[in-house]
Amino acid sequence: MFGFRHIPLLLAACLAGAPAAHAADAGAIHQRILTLDTHLDTPMNFARPGWDMMDEHSVQSDMSEVDYPRMVKGGLDGGFFAIFIPQGPRTPEGFALALNAALKREAEIRDMVARHHDVFELAFRADDAERIVKSGKRVVFQSMENSYPLGKDISLLKRFYDLGVRMVGPVHFTNNDLADSATDPKGPEWHGLSPLGKQLVAEANRLGIILDASHASDETFDQMLALSTTPIVLSHSSARAVFNHPRNIDDARMEKLAAAGGVIQINSYSDYLIDTPPNLAREQAMRALNRRYGPFQGLGGEKLKSYMAERHAIESQYPIPRASVDDLMAHILHAIRLVGVDHVGIGLDWDGGGGVTGMEDVAGIPEITRRLLAAGYSEQDLAKIWGGNILRVMRVVEAKASRP
């Protein structure tokens, strides 16, 4: 029991030290819970000259947002590492190139894990995640963003399943042979899923692969939700009620997603969080820069330093609005208030355009935990949001699979 003489000291501690104590509590909670991000585009960096997952990089030096040291700093236990191939020609030649590129990217993921097997491990089932984290390693699930590499052969999905892919999205920025995109300037081609896209839904259900409707048009989302025998997810999307963008989901659809047992994983891509008007001069300068240097992923050493210096100069000359952590939290909190903590998660689109002012890379993600706790959510709530919800969906998908 404290004596009277301690009361002024206790009051001073409560008034002056409470925020620090709260931050410490938030940090401890963040470290205790299983944290997974459902959309990491980091594999696109694995083949970059001189780039290594075990080195600490920075957004300023090479634009990368995830590596092992920053995962440790940010307390991210792992997530879904994306096999992403941009949409290209819908021709036999285009499909063959895309398939080869996707298989190469998958091999790069496996190679990264093999080289750093002391701190990373491939995961294939929901139950693997907790086991891997308890062993002191980071969890590497695999996903496919844009099913363009499948071409017109849905049987190829089994090949990727056998390699470890456990989440698949049919489409990206533009329509393809499977589905309509939310952002194709030409508008709808199929008014949702194509006949081939409907086969993709059935095959993913059969194999036990989570269906991801991020980037899909509203009609595509509706049909994926109606046709799938298991819950679907949005691996990196945000709330249209907070910012009206076609890549975001409206409240009615978010409620239908939740009613079917699905989860929306909130994105941190600035263009989807706030209004970022076009800046033609900036776009022209960036195109000219990229023409001079070629593909960014092929740059290293002094060429990379030179490229980054010129890029920063363009960004300074032609600034554009950038979302803040407040903007990100507005989307997260809206989704939680609408559909509850059982149907919201985190998919920040790191290395694919994600990141906001105040949370520039994966090292900054404890801020989300701190703010959710300050908003009144419990450790149990955060455990669901940060990993529990996506693993619940994964377990349902696994249980309903009928693969031979």
N, C-alpha and C positions, 0 to 999 in steps of 0.2 A: 504494500500500500504506500502511495506517495504522501509525503508530509506536505504541510501547507507551504513551506518555502519553495517547493518544486512547482507550484501552480503557475507562477509567471513564466517560468522556463517552458512548461508544457504548452501554455497558450501561445507563446512566441513560436514554438516548434510547429504547432498546428497551423498558425497563420502564415508563417514564412516558409516552412518546410513541407507543407502538404503537397504542393505540385510535384516536388522532387520525389516524395514518397509514393505518390500516385504513379509517376513515371517508372519508378522502380518496380512497383506492383505490375504494371503493364508489361514491362520487360520480362519479368519472371513468368507471367502468364503466357506471353508470346513464345517463350522458350519451351514451356511445358506442352502446349498443344501441338498437334500434328498439322503442319502448314504445307499445303499444296497449291500450286498455281496451274490452272488448266490450259494455259496457252503460252508456251515459251518458244519463241522463234530462234533461240540461241544456236541450234544446230547449223544455221547458215554461216556461223563464224568458225565452225570446226576445221574447215579447210583453208582458212585465211592464212597467208604467209606470216609466220612468226607469232600467230595467235595461239595461246594455250589456255585451256579451261582452268588450270591451276594458278595462273598469274592473275594479279589484281589489275584490271584495266580501268578505264574511265570513259564516260560519255564524251568528255572533252577531247581525249586523245585519240579515240578510235570509234566512238559512237556505240560501243557495246555496253550492255546493261546488266548482263548476268555472267558471273564466273564463280568459281568455288569460294574464293575469299569473301566476295560480297554476299554470296548465299549464306555463309557462316555469320557475317555481320548482321544480315537482315533476318536471320533465323528462318530461312526458307528450307524446308526439309526436302523439297523436290517438286515434281509436277509432270505435266505432259509436254514432252519435247517434240516439236512439230516437224514432220516431214512436209515441207511446203515447196511446191513447184508452181510458179506463176502460170496463169492460163496462156496457152500458145495456140498455134494453128490446130484446127480440128481436122487433121489429116492423118493418114497412116504414119507418115514420117514424123509429124508432130507428136503423135501418141507414143511412138517408139522412143523418141528423144526424152519425152517426159517420164516414161517408165524407167529408162536407164538412169535419169537424174534422180528419181525418187529412190531407186535401189541404192544408188551411190550415197545419197543423204542418209538413208537408214544404216548403211555400212559405217558411215562416219560417226553416227551416234553410238553404235556398238563398239567401234574402235576407241572412242573417247572413254567409254565405260571400262573397256578392257585395260587401257593404259593406266587408268586411275581407279582400279578395282578396290583399292584400299579405302576410298571415300565415296564411290558411286556404285550403284547396283541396278541392273535392269529389273523392272517389275512387270508382272504379267497378270496378276490377280489382285483384287482389292486387299486381301489379307497380307499380301507381300509388303505393303507400305509400312505398316506398324512394325513388322519384323525387321525390315531394313533400317528404319530409323533407330530402333532399339539397339541395333548392331553398330551404331555410330556412323552410318553411311547416308548418302542422299539418294532419294528415290527417282528413278528414271523410267516413267511410263512413256510410251510412244503414241503419237497421234498423226493423222494425215489431214492437213488442211488443203482443201481442193482435191477432188478425186479425179482430176484430169489425167493423172498417170495411168488410171485404169482403162482409158480409151473407151472402147465399146465392149470390153470384155470384163464383165462383173466377176467372173471366176478368179480374176487376179486379186480380188480382195482377200481370198483365202491365203494367197501367197504372203500378203502383208500381215495377215493375222498370225501366220506361222512365225514370222519374223518378230512379232511382238506388238503390232499396232492394236490399240484397244479403244481408239476413238476416231471417228471419221466424219468429215464434213463434205458434202457433195460439190460445193461451188465456192468461188471466191469473188473477185471484183466484177467479173463479167459472166454472162450466161455461158453454159457449156452443154455437153451432150446429156447431162444428167438433170440439170435444174436451172431455174432462173435465179439470178443474183439480185440482191437488194439494191445494187448500185450500177447496173448496166445502163448506160445512157440511151441505149436503143429500146429500153423497156422490155416487157415480157416476151419470151419466145415460146415457152411451153405452158404458161399460166400455172406455174408450179413445177412439179416434178415431170420429167419426161418418162415415157415407158421404161427406159433404162434406169432412170432414177428410182422408180418404184421397185425395180428389181434390187437396186442397191439397198434400199430400206429392208427388204425381206432378207437379203443375204447377211446384212449386218446383224439383224435379229437372230438369224440362225447360228451365226458364228459366235455371238456374244461380244459384239463391238458396240460401244456407245455411239449413238447418232448425235451429231453436232449441227445445229441449224444456224450458227453464226455465219454471216454473209449471205444467207438465203433470203429470198424475197418473202413477203408476207404470205403469199399463196403457197410457196414452197414450204414454209414453216407449218402452215395449216395442214398440208397434206402429209408431211413427215409425222406430225403429231397424231393425225388420224390413222395413218397406216401402221405406225410402229406398234409392236406388241409390248414394248418396254418404254420406260420414261426416256425422253430425249433431253438434251442440254443445249444451252447457248454458252460455248466455252469462253467467249470474250465479246460480250455485248453490253449495252447500257440501256437506260430508260428513256423512251421517246417522250414521256410526259415531262421530263426534266429538260431535255434538249431534243427538238424535233429533227431527227436525222433518220433516213431510211435504214441505216445499219443498226439502229436501236429498235427496241421492241415496245409496242404500245401496252397500256395497262391491261386491256382485255385479253390480249394474247399471253401476257405474263401470268395472269390468273389461270388461264387454261393450261399453261405449261406446269404450273404448280399443282393444279387439280389432278394432272396426270402423273404426278410424282417427280417431275423434272426440276432442273435447277438453272438459274441464270447466274453466270459467273461474270462479274462486272469488269469492264475494260477500262484502261487508263489512257486510251488513244485520244489526244486532245481534240481532234476534229470531231469526235463523236460525243464529246462532253460539253463543248461550248461552240459558239459561232466563230468560225475562223474564215473570214472573207478571202476570196482569191487575191493573190498578189502577183500580177502578171510579170512585173519586173523581176521579182525574186525567182519565179518559176523559170523565166528565160535565162537568168544568170546561172541557176542550178543546172539546167539542161546543158548550157555551154561548158560548165565545169565538168560535168560527167562525160561529155564528148571528148574533152581534152585528156582525161585520165583513164577512161574506160571503166569497166565494172569495179565498184568500190571493194567488193570482196577479194579482188585480186591484188590489192595494193598492200605494200609493206614497207618498212624502213623509211628512208627519206622521202619516197614518193607519197607515203601515207601522211607524213608530217606536213608536206607541202599541200597536199589535198585538204587536210583538215584546216590549215591556216587560211586557205582561200575560202573554204566553206564557212568558217566562222566570220570572215570579213563580209561575206554576202548576207549572212544572218544578221549581222550588226547593221548593215546598210539598209536592209529591207526587213525590219522586224514584223512579226505577226503575233496576234494574241495567242497566249498559251494558257491552257487550263491549270488550275491550282489544285492542291489537295482538298480545299473546300469544295471545288466543283466535283471532284471525284466522289467525295463523301456524300454530296447531294444525291448522286445516282445510287450509291450503296444504300443509304438510309431510306430513300424512296422505295426501293425494291423490297427492303426488309419490312417496312411499314405496310406495304401492299400485300405481300404474299407470305411474310413470316420468315423466321430464321432458318426454317427447314428447307427453304427453296432458293437461297441466295449463296453465292460463293465468290471466289476471286480468280479472275483470269486476265491479268493486266497487260497482256500483249507485249511483254518485254522483248526487245530486239526486233520487234515488228512495227515499231512506231509508238509504243507505249511510253509512259513517263509523264509526270506533270511537275510544275514548279513546286518545290518542296518535297518531291519524291522522284528524284532523277533516275534512280536505278534500284535494283532489288535490295540494296542495303537499307533503303528507306522504308520498307514495308511495315516495320513495327509501329509506324505512325497510324496506320489503319487500325491496328489493335488498340492503341491508346485512345483514339477518338471513339471507337465503338464502346469501349469501357466507359468513357466519359459520358456517352449518350445513354448509359444505363443498361447495356447488354452484359450478360454474365460470361464467365469463363466457359460454361457449357454452351452458350450461344455461339461464342467465337470458335469453339472446337468444331461445331457444325459448319460454320461459314468458311473456315480456313481449310477444311479437308473432309470433315465427316459427311457432308452432303453429297459430294461427288463420289465418295467411296460407297455410300448407301446406294446410289444409282448404279454404280458399277456392280455391286453384289446382286441387284435385281437382274441386270442384263446377263450376268454370268449364270444365274440360276435358271433363266428362261432359255438359254442357248440350247439348240438341238443339233449341234454339229456332230458328225459321227466320231 
